[in-house]
Every structure is written in structure tokens, then in C-alpha cells.
Amino acid sequence: MLGDALAQAGYPAHVLVACSGGPDSMALAAVAAYFARRGSIDGHPVTVGAVVVDHQLQEGSARVAADTARALRELGLAPVEVHTVTVAGAGMGPEAAAREARHKALEAGAADQGAGAILLGHTLDDQAEQVLLGLARGSGTRSLAGMRPTRAGAGSAVLLRPFLGLRRADTEEICEVEELDPWHDPTNTDPAFARSRTRVEVLPHLEEKLGPGVAESLARTASILQLDADYLEDVAESTYTSLVEWNGGEASLPEDALRALAPAIRFRVIAKAAAGVGGQQPSYRRLVAAEGLLRRQGSAGPVQLPGGVAAYRLSLAELEGPGTAERPGTGPREPARCGKLVFRPQKPATH
């Protein structure tokens, strides 16, 4: 699995293992160390380093990070760095804030080491949990598609998840065979977190009541939806690019063209316009409210979208302004034009 992932990524010369010290990432580090000791993969030279992120969220986290780094060096990974981060959860939950801080540290580590890929130890169980959480939130196709095996990072390193086809029990067995003593994060079983409840209570209950194979079915659903989501995203992106008009920091979309789109594409184009002026991904309810402006008579709005964006419908009459009515003797009017759906940032635009 790791060999295939690195091959698909173009055989990066140096890769970075993101390691928490838990069974999944330690198993991944042990497999990566095999290529590090060989010094090549399919004849292509490769070196393997690692970054251990200390979130400072639990007592003794510095010791856990130091012990993990030592174990990684003993496996033969180099360089191995410990990055200590401060989790600031302004406007987001603790899990999301920790993830954002972790990814920034990993991107920084990859840049420092010149890594072309960052290896993440997510498993099939993590994927199944992600799909269940997306279902519970009522999320759309993109969320239900789960985590991707390959994803572009914020920097030059690609993110790879080669273990999405392995169960968590498999990574624990790898650690046992390699005589590794992984750290078990107590928050993984803490019922205060929705993901932990899904892991410890919900998924085992589904496996008990519906039979084995539920996790595999959920992961397979994510793989299928990734194909659908990619297609819809490509169509929406090309449609948005062809329709969007810019006026300073404002973006506008012609309402007749929007109405003619299939709803799945129309909602995505509206979301892209909101993001284009610096907003965040709107919830489905907010998207419905913005899309509803197209059915209003005359100018309408605003509909507030997350990230400080307001959506308005400007009618043709308002766009043309006063004095545009047909005057005798001036000949036929030009063909009627449509109104626009306008996205206006309420803060300095990022476009």
C-alpha cells in the first residue's frame, strides 16, 4: 500500500511520516522505515523523516512526544523533529483547532526537510467513522466522500493516506510484530467527543446488529462518492469560471444562467462565489436561502453567509438604473438582460 502510494505520488525523494505515537502512525512509520533502510523504492532513491506534533493538550505530552521521537530514530528515520504547537480554538471546536495546528506544523516540517509527501496513518476505521459523522451532520457529497488517499497540501508536499484499506487491528498487529510499544491516546475513548463515541459505541453497535462488514461498506461508500464529488466539482468549477463577473471585491452571477443549471451544480456555483469573495463554505440551509433569492421579484436580500459575505439579488431595473425605459423614436430596445446574484464581502476581500 505504501509503495503504491509513493509510486502514484511520483516517487518523492524525501517523505515525512506524521507520527503521534499511536498504533496507526507507528505502524506506518515501521513500514516506511523498511524503504528508508533500503534507500529506494522501485529503483528510485528515497529517504524518510518524521515529525511528531506535541499539542500540549494533555499532561505528560512532552514526554510522549520525546519517547515517540526516540522510537522513530531507532527505526532508522531521519531527521525526526518534535514540533510543539499551541491549539487556539477561535471560532472552531477543539478537534478542528488541533487538526489545524497539527497540519500547519506538518507543512512547516515538510518545508524544512524538503519533503515531497507527508504520510498520514488514517485507517479504514477512521474512514468509516468519518462517513458516519458526516451522516449525523446531514452533510453533502463532499463530506460523505470522507478522507482522500491523496490530497494536495497547503505547501509543496502532497498528503498521502496509504493505510485507508487497513483495519485498526492490522496496525496494532504490525506494532506487535515490530515489537513497538505505541501510545494509546485517552481521548480516543473519551465520550465527550463525538468521534470517540462513534469509535467506541456507534460503529461496534452497528457491527453487532447489522453483521460484520459495516466499516468496509462505509469506506467503500466513501470511495464511490469521491468519484461523484470529483465530477461534480469539475463541472461546478468550469461553470463558475465561465459565469462569474468581478466588480472590485464583489462577485456576481447572472440569474438566468443560474436558473438554467441543475440544482447540484447551481448550489456548488453559489458556494464558490461566496468563497471567492472571502467567505466560508455555507451550510445547506444558507445555500438554500441564497438560492431562494432567484425566485424573488425585484431586488432582494441580503442573505448572510458565513465568513462575512452578504448575497443580494439585483433586478434588471436596478442594474439599468432610472431613465432606461424605451423612448419614442429611439428604435427597438436591445434584448432584455437578466438580473444578477451579487456576493458582497462585509470585510476586506481576499480575492
N, C-alpha and C positions, 0 to 999 in steps of 0.2 A: 504493500500500500504506500509506504513512504517512497520507495523507489519510483513508483508510477507518478506520484505527486510531484516529485522533483523533476522527472522527465517532462511532464506536462508544463512545468514552470520554466523549461528551457535550460535545465541543469545549472542553477546558480552556483557560482564558485564558492560562496560562503553562505551558510544558512544559520539561523538563530533559533534555538529552542526556547519557547516561553515556558518556564517551569515554576510551578507553585510549590512543588514538593509533594503534591498529592499523587495517587496511583496512576492517573491518566497521563499527566505530564512527565512523571518519572519513567513510565513505560516508554513513552515517546522518546525521551532522552536516551534510554538504553538502546533503542532501535537505531536512533540517529548516530549513536556512538559507534555502532558497527561500521557505518560508512566513514566515520571520522578516522577509525583505526586503519581502514583500508586506504583512505586518502582519495578515493574515487568512486564514481558510480557510472556504470556502463562506459568506462573508459574516460569519463570526464572528471577532472580534479575537483575535489570538494573538501572544505573544512567546515567544522561545526562548532559554533559557540553557543552561549546561553545567557539569558537574563532572568534573574529571579526578582520579582517585584514584592517589596515589603509595603503593604498598605497601612501598616501601623494601626490596624483596627482591633487587634487582639493582644492581650498581654503575652509577652514572650515571642512576638512576631519576628523580632530581630534575630533571636536565636534560631528560629525555624528557618529563616532565610539563610543564615550563615551555615547551618547544617546541610541545607539543600545544595548550596553552592559548593561545599566541600565534596558532597557525594557526586556532583556533576563533574568536578575536576578529576575525581578518581575514575570516572567512566572514560575520561580522555577528552572531554570537551574543553575548548579553549578559543578565545578567552571566556571566562564566566564572570559576569558582573551582577552585583546586587544594586538595584535601584529602589531607593526609599521615596515613597510618594505621600502626599497629603491629600486625602479624599475630601473635597469640598463639594457638598451636595446641593449647591444653589439651584433651585428650580427642578431638581430631579430626585428620585429615590436613591437610597444608599447603594443598591446593587448597580444601578446605572452609573452613579457617580464613581464607584470603584472601578467599573469597567472602563469608563472614560480615562481615569487616571492611569490605569494599567496599560491601555493601548498607547497613550502618549509616551509612557516610559519605554514600552517595547519599540515604538517607532524611533525614539531617541537612541536606544541601544543598537538598533539595526543601522542607523545612520553612522554611529560611532564606529561600528565594526565593519561597515561596508557590506552588510548582508543583503543578498538579493531576495531572500524569503524568510518569513517568520513562521515557525511551526507551532501550531496550537493543538492541544491534546483533547479536543472535544470528541465524544464518542457517540455511538448510535443512541444510547440512553439520553444523552444531552439533547440530541436532535428530537427525540420523541417528546421530551419534556417541553422543548421549545414550541412544538406544534400544539400541545395541549394548552399551554399558556396563551398562545395566540387565539385558540378557540374560545378560551374563557374570556378574553378581552373583546371578542367579536371583531377581530382584525381581518384585514383583507388578504388577498392572494400573496402579497409580498411577505407578510408576517408568517402566514401558514407555510410558506416555502422554506422556512427555517434557515439554518446556517448553511452557507455555501462551502463546498470543498475548496474553492479557490476564490479569493476576493482581493481586489486592489486595495492596498493600504493607503494611508494618508501621505506616506513618503514614497520612496522608490522601491521598497520591499513589498512583495506580494504576500498575502496571508494564506497559509495552507492548513487544511484540516484533514490530514491523511487517515485519521482513525474513525471517521464518521461511519464506517462499516463494521466497527468492533463494538462489542458489548463491554460494559464496565467490568464485568467479571473477567474478560480477556486481559484487560490491562492489569488487573490485580494478579492474574496468573503470571504475566510477564515479569512483574516485580518480584514475585516469589521465586521464579526460575533464575532470575538475575541476582537473587539474594539482596534485594533492595528493601529498605525499611521506610516506606513512604509515610508522609504526614497525612493525617486524616482531619480535615477542616471541620470543627464542630458546627459551623454554621450550615453545613450541608444537611444536617438533620434537625436544624432549629425550626420548629413550626411557625415561628414569627415571620418567616419568609415564604412567599407563595411558591417559589421554585423548590424549596426544601420540602414543603408539603406535597407538591406534585411528585417529587422523587420518592419520598418515604411512604406516602399514604395513597395517593391517587393512582399512580401507574401500577404499583403492586396489586391494588384492589381490582383494577381493570383486567390485569393478567389473571387474577384468581377467578373473576366472574365470567370473563369472555374467553378465557383459554390463553395459552402461551402464543406468542407471536404478535401481541398488540404493539409492542415497541417497534418491531420490524415494520409492521404495517404503517404506523405513523411516520416512520422515517422514509418509507417508500412513497407515501403521500407527499412528503416534502420534496422529494426528488422530482416527482411528476409536476408538482406545482411550480417548481423552479423553471421548468421549460415553458410553462404557460406564462409565468410572470415575465420571463425574459422577452418573449414575443410581444406581449402587451406593452412592455416598457419600450421596446424598439419602435413600435408603431406610434406610441404616445410621444416619444421624443422627436421623431421626424415630423409629426403633425404639429406639435407645439412650435418647433423651429420655423415651420412654414407659415404659421398664423400670427405669432407674437409680434407686436409693434411696440417700439420703445419711444417714450417721450420723457427724456431726463431719467429720473429714477422710477417712473411709472411704467407698468406693462399693461397692454390692453389686448383683448382678443375679440374679433368680430363675431357678433352674436349669431348671425345666420349660419356661419360656418360651424360654430359650436353646436347649434341645434341639430345640424345635419350629421354630427358624429354619433357613433354607437355609444351608449352610456358608459361602457367600460373605458373607452378612450376619452370621452368628454371629462369624466371625473379626474382622470390622470392628468389631462392637459391643464385643467384648472389648478390642480395641486402643484404642477410645475410652474405655473405663472406666479402662484403665491411664493414658492421657494425662490423664484427668480428675482424677486424684489426683497429678499432677505428674510422671508418667513420660514416657519417650520412646517413639517408635514401635518396637514389638518386632519382632524378626526373625521369619520364618515358623516357624523351629524353636521359638522361645519361645512363639509363639502356639499352636502345636500342643500344647506341654506344658501351657499353661494350659487350653486347651480339653479336654485329656485328663482334667482333674480332674472333669469332669462324668460320666465313666464309672467313677469310683471309688466304692466302697462306704464309707459313713460319711464322717466328716470327713477331709480330706486336704490336703496341701500342706506348706510353701509352695512355689510356683514363683516363682523370682526373675525379675523383668522389668527391662529397662534403665531407668535413671533412679531407682533406689532404690524399686521397688514390688514388693510380695510379693502373690501371688494364692493364696487359700485356698478350699477348698470346705468350707462348714459344713453339716453334715447337719441334717435336721429335728429329730432328737433333741437335738442340741447347742443348736439355736436355741430349742427349747421348754424345755430345762433339766430338772432332776430333778423327780419328783413330778407329771408330767403324764399318767401312764398313767390309763386310764379307771377310775373307782372305782364300786363297786356303788351303784345307786340315784341316780346323778347324771345319768341320762338319756344320750342319744346324744352322742357327741363331735362337735365341729364338723368340717366336712370337712377332710381331710388337706391340709396345706400342704407346699410343697416347700422344699428347702434353698436355699442361696444360694452364688454365687461372689462372694467378697469381695476387694476390691483395697485393700490397706493400705499407705500410704506409710511408708517407713522413715526419712524425713526430714520436716521441716515441709512440710505440704501447701500447694500453690499455689492450691487451689480456694477 
